[in-house]
Every structure is written in structure tokens, then in C-alpha cells.
Amino acid sequence: MDENKPPRMYFIGKKEDLVQAKRMNVTLDGRDILIIYHQRTFYALDLQCYRE
């Protein structure tokens, strides 16, 4: 990662909507990301399989 560039931030929805849905798939910069809300914590997982 380039240290001179600030990290990118994305708006994917309101917190209340994400909590209610519990999980959501989004596409950011061509990458599929799974957002999960579990036990009062948000997790973001890249859905790309690196073994392929």
C-alpha cells in the first residue's frame, strides 16, 4: 500500500440498515465484499478466492 495516499472511505449504508440486515454484499472498486454484523461488531471480508 502506498503510504503517501490516504485510505479510501466508502459509504455503503446507514448503520441501522446494516444491523437489521445482518449481512450485505457490496462491490467496491470491482471487488466483492461481504459486510457482516455479529455480536455488536462489523466485519468486512473479501469474497475473492485466492486459491483459484
VENUR-V548889 format. One record per pair of residues at least 24 apart in sequence whose C-alpha atoms are under 6 Angstrom apart, sorted by the first residue. I is the first residue (numbers start at 1). J is the second residue. Records with the same first field share a line. If there is no record, write none. Layout:
I: J + J
//
This chain:
none
//
